[in-house]
Amino acid sequence: MYRILGADGKQYGPASLEQMRKWIAESRVTAQTRVQEVGAGEWKTAAEFPEFGFAEAAGIPGGGAAAPPPAAAGEPAEPRKGLAITSLVLGILSFLTCFLTGIPAIICGHVALSRARRAPARYTGGGLATAGLVLGYLSLLMVVPAVILSGMLLPALSQAKGRAQEISCRNNMKQVGLAFRTWAIDNEDQFPFNVSTNKGGTLELCSVGNDGFDRNAAFHFMVMSNELSTPKILVCPADSKKQPALDFLSLQPANVSYQMHSGTNLSETAPEEILVVCPIHHHVLLCDGSVQTMRKGRR
């Protein structure tokens, strides 16, 4: 008794030897049709069975009760293994495309292996599919630690960047403090906002707002251009809303991050009074030139 694998992938039979010979005579079974002898696990082509007489003249009459299978003329001569090959190719490419094809390689490999197990007569390439699966999983094993490492490093890098910006901000404010004290040495120990514009100061330009900060800080900094040397130090490194001026002649409030207090009470004789504040890091520049972190509740 024999079973037939039709062109539609379905099995027909069991059929007797006589029935098989009849189907052969009617060209419903060709030499390439896949046939399995009942009780045997291996599928072979019909030509591999001597009793079917493909080496002899066909047309032996016979009869049988089993329904004939559909014509097998369009059945492929070789089992299909295209999906298994695809899995292997994608697995190889996963190491050249930053692991982007690793998951497709795994999916194709599983489907190809499943097909090979269900219909070994129609689908082969189990070894190729297994290789594609292995390569796909290896690519994931390589990318997952990289993602985890990136997740660990990014916060550390961000923290390091923030710390560097904070240190740079403190250095900026120290240079500003040095500029104030240097300017005062040449102007009877007074800061610019306590010296008249007739004498090179900015006294008449003071404009203190309700928050206690002078709205014309840019003008006060501008008269100290020789002492400051560059307008870049007037912008906190962490302030993305402000851009350094090209030079002091073009200095505007949009080019200054630091807020300034002004008034006659601010001079080197009052060393603990706050002169300049960084609104981002909350550093404060005191009249004695030191930079500290602002104490809560202090103005």
C-alpha positions as CSV (number, residue, x, y, z in Angstrom):
1,M,0.0,0.0,0.0
2,Y,1.2,3.5,-0.8
3,R,0.5,7.1,0.0
4,I,0.8,9.9,-2.5
5,L,1.7,13.6,-1.9
6,G,-0.3,15.7,-4.4
7,A,0.7,18.9,-6.0
8,D,-1.6,20.7,-3.5
9,G,0.5,19.4,-0.6
10,K,-2.2,16.9,0.6
11,Q,-1.7,13.2,1.1
12,Y,-3.9,10.6,-0.8
13,G,-4.3,6.9,-0.2
14,P,-3.5,4.4,0.9
15,A,-3.6,2.9,-2.6
16,S,-2.8,-0.5,-3.9
17,L,-0.1,-1.3,-6.4
18,E,-2.7,-1.9,-9.1
19,Q,-4.3,1.5,-8.3
20,M,-0.9,3.1,-8.5
21,R,-0.2,1.6,-11.9
22,K,-3.5,2.9,-13.1
23,W,-2.7,6.4,-12.0
24,I,0.7,6.1,-13.7
25,A,-1.0,5.0,-16.9
26,E,-3.3,8.0,-16.7
27,S,-0.3,10.3,-16.1
28,R,-1.8,11.3,-12.7
29,V,1.4,10.0,-11.1
30,T,4.7,10.9,-12.7
31,A,8.2,9.8,-12.0
32,Q,8.7,12.9,-9.8
33,T,5.6,12.4,-7.6
34,R,6.5,11.9,-4.0
35,V,5.4,8.4,-2.7
36,Q,5.6,6.8,0.7
37,E,5.2,3.1,1.3
38,V,2.8,2.5,4.2
39,G,4.8,1.7,7.3
40,A,8.0,3.4,6.0
41,G,8.9,6.9,7.1
42,E,10.8,8.0,4.0
43,W,9.3,9.7,1.0
44,K,10.7,8.9,-2.4
45,T,10.0,9.7,-6.0
46,A,7.8,7.3,-7.8
47,A,10.7,6.4,-10.1
48,E,12.6,5.0,-7.2
49,F,10.0,2.2,-6.8
50,P,10.8,-0.7,-9.3
51,E,7.4,-2.2,-9.0
52,F,5.8,0.9,-10.7
53,G,7.6,0.0,-13.9
54,F,8.8,3.4,-15.0
55,A,11.6,1.6,-16.9
56,E,8.9,-0.4,-18.7
57,A,5.9,0.5,-20.8
58,A,3.1,2.1,-18.7
59,G,-0.6,1.5,-19.2
60,I,-1.2,-1.6,-17.1
61,P,-5.0,-1.7,-16.5
62,G,-6.3,-2.0,-13.0
63,G,-9.0,-0.7,-10.7
64,G,-9.4,0.5,-7.2
65,A,-11.8,2.2,-4.9
66,A,-9.6,5.1,-3.8
67,A,-10.2,8.5,-5.3
68,P,-7.4,9.6,-7.6
69,P,-5.2,12.5,-6.5
70,P,-5.0,15.7,-8.4
71,A,-2.6,15.9,-11.3
72,A,1.0,16.1,-10.2
73,A,2.4,17.5,-13.4
74,G,3.1,20.9,-11.8
75,E,4.8,19.5,-8.6
76,P,8.4,20.7,-8.1
77,A,11.1,18.2,-8.7
78,E,13.0,19.2,-5.6
79,P,11.8,20.1,-2.1
80,R,11.7,23.8,-1.3
81,K,14.3,25.4,1.0
82,G,14.1,29.1,0.0
83,L,12.9,30.2,3.5
84,A,15.7,28.4,5.2
85,I,18.2,30.1,2.9
86,T,16.6,33.4,3.6
87,S,17.1,32.8,7.3
88,L,20.7,32.1,6.9
89,V,21.3,35.1,4.7
90,L,19.5,37.4,7.2
91,G,21.5,35.9,10.0
92,I,24.8,36.7,8.3
93,L,23.6,40.2,7.4
94,S,22.7,40.9,11.0
95,F,26.3,41.4,11.8
96,L,26.7,43.8,8.9
97,T,23.6,45.9,9.5
98,C,24.0,46.6,13.3
99,F,21.8,43.6,14.1
100,L,18.7,45.0,12.3
101,T,18.1,41.7,10.4
102,G,18.6,39.5,13.5
103,I,14.9,39.2,14.4
104,P,13.7,38.5,10.8
105,A,16.4,35.8,10.6
106,I,15.0,34.2,13.7
107,I,11.4,34.3,12.5
108,C,12.3,32.9,9.1
109,G,14.4,30.1,10.7
110,H,11.5,29.0,13.0
111,V,9.0,28.9,10.1
112,A,11.4,27.0,7.9
113,L,12.1,24.4,10.6
114,S,8.4,24.0,11.4
115,R,7.7,23.4,7.7
116,A,10.4,20.9,7.4
117,R,9.1,18.9,10.3
118,R,5.5,19.0,9.1
119,A,6.1,18.2,5.5
120,P,9.6,16.9,5.0
121,A,8.8,15.8,1.4
122,R,8.1,19.3,0.4
123,Y,10.4,21.4,2.5
124,T,14.1,20.8,3.4
125,G,16.9,23.0,4.5
126,G,16.7,22.3,8.3
127,G,20.4,22.8,8.7
128,L,20.4,26.1,6.9
129,A,17.4,27.3,9.0
130,T,19.2,26.2,12.2
131,A,22.3,28.2,11.2
132,G,20.1,31.3,10.5
133,L,18.5,30.9,13.9
134,V,21.8,30.7,15.7
135,L,23.2,33.7,13.9
136,G,20.1,35.7,14.6
137,Y,20.1,34.9,18.3
138,L,23.9,35.6,18.5
139,S,23.3,39.1,17.0
140,L,20.7,39.8,19.7
141,L,23.0,38.5,22.4
142,M,25.5,41.0,21.2
143,V,23.2,44.0,20.9
144,V,21.3,43.5,24.2
145,P,24.5,44.0,26.4
146,A,25.4,47.0,24.2
147,V,21.9,48.5,24.9
148,I,22.2,47.8,28.6
149,L,25.7,49.3,28.7
150,S,24.5,52.4,26.9
151,G,21.7,52.7,29.4
152,M,24.2,52.6,32.2
153,L,26.7,55.0,30.5
154,L,24.3,57.7,29.3
155,P,23.3,58.8,32.8
156,A,26.9,58.8,33.9
157,L,27.9,60.8,30.9
158,S,25.1,63.2,31.4
159,Q,26.1,63.6,35.1
160,A,29.7,64.2,34.1
161,K,28.7,66.8,31.5
162,G,26.5,68.6,34.1
163,R,29.4,68.6,36.6
164,A,31.8,70.0,34.0
165,Q,29.3,72.8,33.1
166,E,28.9,73.6,36.8
167,I,32.7,73.9,37.3
168,S,33.0,76.0,34.1
169,C,30.2,78.3,35.4
170,R,32.1,78.8,38.7
171,N,35.2,79.7,36.8
172,N,33.3,82.2,34.8
173,M,32.0,83.9,37.9
174,K,35.4,83.9,39.5
175,Q,36.7,85.8,36.4
176,V,33.8,88.2,36.7
177,G,34.6,88.8,40.3
178,L,38.3,89.4,39.5
179,A,37.1,91.9,36.8
180,F,35.0,93.8,39.3
181,R,37.9,94.1,41.8
182,T,40.4,95.1,39.2
183,W,38.1,97.8,37.8
184,A,37.5,99.0,41.4
185,I,41.3,99.4,42.0
186,D,41.4,102.0,39.2
187,N,38.2,103.7,40.3
188,E,38.6,104.6,44.0
189,D,37.5,101.1,45.1
190,Q,34.0,101.5,43.6
191,F,32.2,99.1,41.3
192,P,30.9,100.5,37.9
193,F,27.3,101.0,39.0
194,N,28.5,103.4,41.8
195,V,30.6,105.6,39.5
196,S,29.0,108.3,37.3
197,T,28.9,107.8,33.5
198,N,30.9,111.1,33.4
199,K,33.8,109.2,35.0
200,G,33.4,106.0,33.0
201,G,30.9,104.3,35.2
202,T,27.2,103.3,34.9
203,L,25.6,104.9,37.9
204,E,22.9,106.6,35.8
205,L,22.1,103.4,34.0
206,C,21.1,101.4,37.1
207,S,17.6,100.0,36.8
208,V,16.7,97.7,39.7
209,G,13.6,95.5,39.2
210,N,11.2,94.1,41.7
211,D,13.3,91.0,42.0
212,G,16.3,93.0,43.2
213,F,18.4,92.5,40.1
214,D,19.6,95.3,37.8
215,R,17.9,95.1,34.4
216,N,20.9,96.8,32.8
217,A,23.5,94.3,33.8
218,A,24.8,94.2,30.2
219,F,25.8,97.9,30.5
220,H,27.7,97.3,33.7
221,F,29.6,94.4,32.2
222,M,30.3,96.3,29.1
223,V,32.3,99.1,30.9
224,M,34.5,96.3,32.3
225,S,35.4,94.9,28.8
226,N,39.1,95.4,29.4
227,E,39.0,93.4,32.6
228,L,36.7,90.7,31.4
229,S,38.6,90.2,28.1
230,T,35.9,88.1,26.4
231,P,32.1,88.2,26.5
232,K,32.0,84.4,26.5
233,I,32.4,84.2,30.3
234,L,29.1,86.1,30.7
235,V,27.1,83.0,29.5
236,C,26.7,80.0,31.7
237,P,27.7,76.8,29.8
238,A,24.3,75.2,30.8
239,D,22.3,78.1,29.6
240,S,20.9,77.0,26.2
241,K,18.8,80.2,25.8
242,K,21.7,82.6,25.8
243,Q,24.5,82.9,23.2
244,P,27.8,84.8,23.8
245,A,28.1,88.2,22.0
246,L,30.7,88.5,19.3
247,D,32.3,91.4,21.1
248,F,31.4,93.9,23.9
249,L,30.2,96.6,21.6
250,S,27.3,94.3,20.5
251,L,26.6,93.0,24.1
252,Q,22.9,92.7,24.9
253,P,20.8,91.2,27.7
254,A,20.4,88.1,25.5
255,N,24.1,87.6,25.7
256,V,24.3,87.5,29.5
257,S,23.2,84.6,31.8
258,Y,24.3,86.1,35.1
259,Q,22.0,88.3,37.2
260,M,23.6,91.3,39.0
261,H,22.7,93.3,42.1
262,S,23.6,97.0,42.1
263,G,23.6,99.7,44.8
264,T,25.7,101.8,47.1
265,N,25.8,99.0,49.7
266,L,27.8,96.8,47.3
267,S,31.5,97.3,47.4
268,E,34.6,95.6,48.7
269,T,33.8,97.0,52.2
270,A,30.9,94.6,52.3
271,P,32.6,91.4,51.3
272,E,29.6,89.0,52.1
273,E,27.1,90.9,50.0
274,I,25.9,89.1,46.9
275,L,27.0,90.8,43.7
276,V,26.2,88.3,40.9
277,V,24.0,85.2,40.7
278,C,23.8,82.3,38.3
279,P,20.1,81.4,38.0
280,I,20.9,77.9,36.7
281,H,23.4,76.6,39.2
282,H,22.6,79.0,42.0
283,H,26.2,80.0,42.4
284,V,26.7,83.4,44.0
285,L,29.6,85.8,43.5
286,L,30.3,87.8,46.7
287,C,31.8,91.3,46.8
288,D,35.0,89.8,48.0
289,G,35.4,87.9,44.7
290,S,34.6,84.4,46.2
291,V,32.0,82.1,44.5
292,Q,29.7,80.0,46.7
293,T,26.5,78.1,46.5
294,M,23.6,80.2,47.4
295,R,22.2,79.5,50.9
296,K,18.5,79.0,51.0
297,G,16.6,82.1,51.9
298,R,19.5,84.5,51.3
299,R,19.3,87.4,48.9
